[in-house]
Amino acid sequence: MARTRSENYDGIHQGILDAACDLFASQGYMRASIADLADACKLSRGALYHYFDSKEAILFAILDEHVRQMIADVEAGIAKRTSTLDQFRAAIHAIVDLNARSPQEQRLILNDLTFLSEADQQTIKSLERRIVDLVSTLLLQLDDQGKIVKRTKKVYAMMLFGTLNFSHTWYDPKGGIGPAEFADMVVDQFLYGIAGHAAPRAVRGATKS
């Protein structure tokens, strides 16, 4: 007979992911044992296996949830705007905001993705490509000088995502520059540069919370 779910199944499930994310980010995925996970989650090993088949399954669930949330946030931000520039700015705001709230997840996706099976890696990479494609399409539409062509499209996209994906290594969202301001700085620097034309002020105010 199949085991029944506890009333707090979803809450415990999410609690495992949150505790495991902190443990993996601080101790390292490979160094964290099932016993460490059980201790961090305040569960027995048997209870832990009731929710996940393996440590790898937990890592996959953390990364899958994080990337799907980013897709949802980016798509929601784009849907609320009409101009391409506002949509691009909203997409960058969504990415910066989620990464600021989820630095541990971002560390895991950059450092520990290769510990997943090849099939699970491809699932995560496919989701990541959806985000890159969404932002790259907006970039292409904004390019009125013809700089972004087939040969350079990936380079420009990765230059932008390099800034976004590794900001957790040095950017403190609780410091003097909050996520909204940081997102605007990324957009303005990437589109206009330090010595380029200033960003339209009306547009800049449109996406700030």
Phi, psi and chi 1 to 4 in degrees:
 res  aa     phi    psi   chi1   chi2   chi3   chi4
   1 MET       -  136.5 -174.7  174.5   67.3      -
   2 ALA   -66.7  144.5      -      -      -      -
   3 ARG   -73.3  140.1  -71.2  179.9  -65.8 -177.6
   4 THR   -82.1  151.1   58.2      -      -      -
   5 ARG   -80.8  143.2  -75.7 -168.3  171.5 -165.0
   6 SER   -73.4  159.0   67.1      -      -      -
   7 GLU   -61.5  -28.5  -67.7 -176.9    1.9      -
   8 ASN  -104.2   26.9 -164.9   30.0      -      -
   9 TYR   -55.0  -49.7 -177.7   93.3      -      -
  10 ASP   -63.7  -38.8  -69.3  -19.9      -      -
  11 GLY   -66.4  -42.4      -      -      -      -
  12 ILE   -66.5  -41.0  -64.1  173.2      -      -
  13 HIS   -56.8  -48.2 -177.2  -82.6      -      -
  14 GLN   -68.2  -36.3 -172.0   59.3   51.9      -
  15 GLY   -62.3  -37.2      -      -      -      -
  16 ILE   -63.1  -45.3  -68.0  171.5      -      -
  17 LEU   -62.3  -42.8  -64.2 -177.4      -      -
  18 ASP   -65.0  -46.3  -66.7  -19.0      -      -
  19 ALA   -66.8  -40.9      -      -      -      -
  20 ALA   -65.9  -38.5      -      -      -      -
  21 CYS   -60.6  -46.4 -175.6      -      -      -
  22 ASP   -62.9  -42.2  -70.5  -19.2      -      -
  23 LEU   -65.3  -48.3  178.4   67.2      -      -
  24 PHE   -62.1  -40.6  -68.1  160.5      -      -
  25 ALA   -69.7  -35.5      -      -      -      -
  26 SER   -87.2  -38.9   62.1      -      -      -
  27 GLN  -100.6  -21.8 -174.1  169.3  -46.5      -
  28 GLY    99.8  134.4      -      -      -      -
  29 TYR   -59.7  -46.1  171.9   76.5      -      -
  30 MET   -68.2  -30.7  -68.5  -59.4  -69.6      -
  31 ARG   -83.4  -18.2  -71.1 -169.4  -65.9  -86.0
  32 ALA   -80.9  124.4      -      -      -      -
  33 SER   -95.7  169.5   66.3      -      -      -
  34 ILE   -61.3  -36.8  -69.6  -65.0      -      -
  35 ALA   -62.9  -41.9      -      -      -      -
  36 ASP   -61.1  -41.5  -66.2  -31.0      -      -
  37 LEU   -63.5  -45.0  -83.7  170.1      -      -
  38 ALA   -60.8  -42.4      -      -      -      -
  39 ASP   -63.7  -44.8  -72.2  -17.2      -      -
  40 ALA   -64.0  -34.8      -      -      -      -
  41 CYS   -88.3   -7.1  -60.9      -      -      -
  42 LYS    58.4   43.4  -63.7 -180.0  172.9   57.9
  43 LEU  -131.2  159.6  -64.9  170.7      -      -
  44 SER   -77.0  163.7   66.9      -      -      -
  45 ARG   -60.3  -40.7  -66.4 -169.0 -168.8 -171.5
  46 GLY   -60.9  -42.3      -      -      -      -
  47 ALA   -65.8  -37.2      -      -      -      -
  48 LEU   -62.3  -43.2 -165.7   60.2      -      -
  49 TYR   -70.7  -15.5  -78.2  120.7      -      -
  50 HIS   -68.1  -26.8  178.0   64.2      -      -
  51 TYR  -100.7  -33.5  -67.2   88.2      -      -
  52 PHE  -139.7  141.3  -66.7   96.9      -      -
  53 ASP   -73.6  -25.5  -66.7  -24.8      -      -
  54 SER  -161.5  168.7   64.3      -      -      -
  55 LYS   -62.9  -37.9 -172.9  174.3   75.0  166.6
  56 GLU   -63.3  -37.7 -175.9  179.1  -55.0      -
  57 ALA   -63.8  -34.8      -      -      -      -
  58 ILE   -68.0  -44.6  -63.8  175.0      -      -
  59 LEU   -60.0  -45.3  176.6   61.7      -      -
  60 PHE   -60.0  -43.4  173.4   77.6      -      -
  61 ALA   -62.4  -39.0      -      -      -      -
  62 ILE   -62.2  -49.9  -67.5  169.0      -      -
  63 LEU   -69.0  -41.4  -57.6 -172.9      -      -
  64 ASP   -61.6  -44.9 -175.5   71.3      -      -
  65 GLU   -63.4  -41.8 -179.3 -178.5   84.2      -
  66 HIS   -64.5  -47.7  178.0   66.4      -      -
  67 VAL   -69.9  -38.4 -178.2      -      -      -
  68 ARG   -65.2  -36.4  -71.8 -176.9 -171.7  -82.7
  69 GLN   -64.7  -38.6 -175.2   62.6   58.8      -
  70 MET   -64.9  -42.5 -174.4  172.1  -69.5      -
  71 ILE   -59.0  -47.0  -67.9  172.1      -      -
  72 ALA   -61.1  -42.8      -      -      -      -
  73 ASP   -66.9  -42.5  -69.6   -6.7      -      -
  74 VAL   -65.4  -46.1  168.4      -      -      -
  75 GLU   -63.4  -39.1  -70.4 -179.8  -23.7      -
  76 ALA   -65.7  -41.6      -      -      -      -
  77 GLY   -63.4  -42.9      -      -      -      -
  78 ILE   -64.6  -41.3  -69.7  173.7      -      -
  79 ALA   -64.0  -24.9      -      -      -      -
  80 LYS   -84.8   -7.1  -67.0  176.8 -177.7  176.3
  81 ARG  -115.2  160.3  -86.4   75.0 -179.0 -176.0
  82 THR  -110.9  -43.4   53.6      -      -      -
  83 SER   -78.5  151.3   76.3      -      -      -
  84 THR   -62.1  -40.2  -57.1      -      -      -
  85 LEU   -63.9  -43.8 -179.3   55.0      -      -
  86 ASP   -65.1  -36.9  -77.7  -10.0      -      -
  87 GLN   -65.5  -42.3  -70.8  176.5  -22.7      -
  88 PHE   -62.6  -45.4  178.5   72.5      -      -
  89 ARG   -63.6  -40.5 -165.1  177.1  -68.1  -84.2
  90 ALA   -64.6  -38.4      -      -      -      -
  91 ALA   -63.7  -43.0      -      -      -      -
  92 ILE   -67.8  -39.0  -58.4  -53.0      -      -
  93 HIS   -58.7  -43.5  -89.3 -108.5      -      -
  94 ALA   -63.4  -42.4      -      -      -      -
  95 ILE   -67.3  -47.2  -66.0  170.1      -      -
  96 VAL   -62.0  -43.2  167.7      -      -      -
  97 ASP   -63.8  -45.1 -174.6   61.8      -      -
  98 LEU   -66.1  -42.7 -178.5   60.3      -      -
  99 ASN   -64.1  -34.3  -77.5  -14.0      -      -
 100 ALA   -66.6  -33.1      -      -      -      -
 101 ARG   -85.6  -16.6  -70.4 -175.7  -77.0  113.5
 102 SER  -133.4   55.1  -47.9      -      -      -
 103 PRO   -64.7  -31.7   26.2  -36.2      -      -
 104 GLN   -65.9  -43.9  -52.0  -71.2   49.6      -
 105 GLU   -61.4  -38.5  -72.6   86.8  -17.6      -
 106 GLN   -66.9  -36.8 -166.5   60.4   22.7      -
 107 ARG   -62.1  -43.8  -72.2 -173.8  178.9   92.1
 108 LEU   -65.3  -40.6  -65.8 -176.6      -      -
 109 ILE   -69.2  -27.9 -153.5  164.8      -      -
 110 LEU   -84.8  -33.0  -69.2  172.0      -      -
 111 ASN  -102.1  -27.3  -61.7  -30.5      -      -
 112 ASP  -121.4    3.8  -62.7  -32.8      -      -
 113 LEU   -57.0  -35.2  177.6   62.2      -      -
 114 THR   -70.2   -9.8   55.5      -      -      -
 115 PHE   -81.0   -8.4  -65.4  125.8      -      -
 116 LEU   -82.3  163.7  -65.0  177.9      -      -
 117 SER   -63.4  161.1   68.5      -      -      -
 118 GLU   -59.2  -40.7 -173.2   62.1   32.3      -
 119 ALA   -63.9  -43.0      -      -      -      -
 120 ASP   -69.0  -36.6  -75.9  -12.7      -      -
 121 GLN   -59.4  -43.9  -73.2 -175.4   52.9      -
 122 GLN   -65.5  -34.3  -70.1  -53.3  -45.6      -
 123 THR   -62.1  -47.3  -64.0      -      -      -
 124 ILE   -65.8  -43.5  -60.3  -60.6      -      -
 125 LYS   -64.0  -35.5  -70.9  177.5 -178.7  179.0
 126 SER   -64.5  -39.9  177.7      -      -      -
 127 LEU   -66.5  -40.9  -68.0  171.0      -      -
 128 GLU   -62.1  -38.1  -71.1 -178.9  -48.5      -
 129 ARG   -63.6  -31.0  -78.9 -166.6  -67.2  -89.2
 130 ARG   -62.4  -39.6  -75.0  176.9   57.1 -176.2
 131 ILE   -67.3  -46.7  -59.5  170.6      -      -
 132 VAL   -60.4  -41.7  173.1      -      -      -
 133 ASP   -65.0  -40.2  -72.7  -15.8      -      -
 134 LEU   -60.2  -47.6  -76.9  167.5      -      -
 135 VAL   -72.4  -40.1  174.8      -      -      -
 136 SER   -63.0  -37.9  -63.4      -      -      -
 137 THR   -62.7  -41.5  -63.2      -      -      -
 138 LEU   -66.3  -41.0  -66.9  172.6      -      -
 139 LEU   -58.7  -44.4  -97.8 -178.2      -      -
 140 LEU   -62.0  -39.9 -165.8   59.6      -      -
 141 GLN   -69.3  -28.8  -66.3  171.1   -1.5      -
 142 LEU   -81.4  -17.0  -72.6  170.1      -      -
 143 ASP   -77.2   96.4  177.4   27.5      -      -
 144 ASP   -94.1    4.1   57.7    1.8      -      -
 145 GLN  -111.1    1.2  -61.9 -176.0   36.4      -
 146 GLY    70.9   25.3      -      -      -      -
 147 LYS   -74.8  -32.3  -69.5 -177.0  176.5 -179.9
 148 ILE   -93.3  107.5  -56.6  176.8      -      -
 149 VAL  -123.0  179.2  -64.9      -      -      -
 150 LYS   -54.5  -39.9 -177.3  177.3 -179.1  179.6
 151 ARG   -69.5  -29.0 -176.3  177.4   65.1   86.5
 152 THR  -110.9   -7.2   60.8      -      -      -
 153 LYS   -57.4  -48.8 -178.5 -179.9  178.7 -179.0
 154 LYS   -64.8  -38.7 -178.0  176.8 -179.7  179.8
 155 VAL   -62.7  -47.1  173.3      -      -      -
 156 TYR   -62.9  -42.1  -83.7  110.6      -      -
 157 ALA   -62.9  -43.7      -      -      -      -
 158 MET   -71.8  -28.9  -69.7  -57.5  101.3      -
 159 MET   -60.9  -43.5  -74.6  167.4   60.0      -
 160 LEU   -68.3  -48.2  174.5   59.8      -      -
 161 PHE   -70.8  -24.1  -82.8   94.1      -      -
 162 GLY   -61.8  -40.9      -      -      -      -
 163 THR   -64.9  -43.9  -60.3      -      -      -
 164 LEU   -72.5  -45.4  -62.4  171.5      -      -
 165 ASN   -72.4  -28.0  -69.5  -16.1      -      -
 166 PHE  -105.1    8.7  -70.1   91.9      -      -
 167 SER   -65.4  -23.5   61.5      -      -      -
 168 HIS   -63.8  -17.9   70.8  -84.1      -      -
 169 THR   -78.4  -15.7   63.4      -      -      -
 170 TRP  -142.5  -20.3   55.1  -92.4      -      -
 171 TYR   -89.1  130.8  169.8   62.6      -      -
 172 ASP  -110.8  106.0 -179.7    5.3      -      -
 173 PRO   -63.8  -14.9   22.5  -32.8      -      -
 174 LYS   -94.2    4.3  -64.1  179.7 -178.8  178.9
 175 GLY   -82.5 -154.3      -      -      -      -
 176 GLY   -72.6  -17.5      -      -      -      -
 177 ILE  -119.7  114.7  -63.6  176.2      -      -
 178 GLY   -77.0  169.3      -      -      -      -
 179 PRO   -56.8  -39.8  -27.9   36.7      -      -
 180 ALA   -64.1  -44.1      -      -      -      -
 181 GLU   -67.9  -40.5 -175.6  178.6    0.0      -
 182 PHE   -61.7  -42.3  175.8   52.6      -      -
 183 ALA   -61.2  -42.3      -      -      -      -
 184 ASP   -63.9  -38.4  -83.1  -29.5      -      -
 185 MET   -62.5  -41.9  -68.2  171.5   67.5      -
 186 VAL   -62.3  -47.4  171.4      -      -      -
 187 VAL   -61.4  -49.4  171.9      -      -      -
 188 ASP   -65.4  -40.9  -66.7  -15.8      -      -
 189 GLN   -65.3  -41.9  169.5   63.4   17.8      -
 190 PHE   -71.2  -40.3 -164.9   80.9      -      -
 191 LEU   -85.5  -33.5  -66.3 -178.0      -      -
 192 TYR  -117.8  -22.6  -50.6  107.4      -      -
 193 GLY    73.3  170.5      -      -      -      -
 194 ILE   -67.5  -42.2  -65.7  -65.3      -      -
 195 ALA  -100.5    5.2      -      -      -      -
 196 GLY   -84.9 -168.5      -      -      -      -
 197 HIS   -70.6  145.9  -62.1  -65.4      -      -
 198 ALA   -69.0  150.0      -      -      -      -
 199 ALA   -72.0  144.7      -      -      -      -
 200 PRO   -59.5  124.6  -21.6   33.0      -      -
 201 ARG   -64.7  -36.6  -69.4 -171.0  177.9 -178.6
 202 ALA   -62.0  -37.1      -      -      -      -
 203 VAL   -71.3  -40.4  173.6      -      -      -
 204 ARG   -59.5  -37.2  -68.5 -172.5   62.3  175.5
 205 GLY   -76.2  -15.1      -      -      -      -
 206 ALA   -71.2  -27.4      -      -      -      -
 207 THR  -110.6    1.0   57.9      -      -      -
 208 LYS   -78.4  142.1  -73.5 -172.3  176.9 -178.5
 209 SER   -79.1      -   57.4      -      -      -
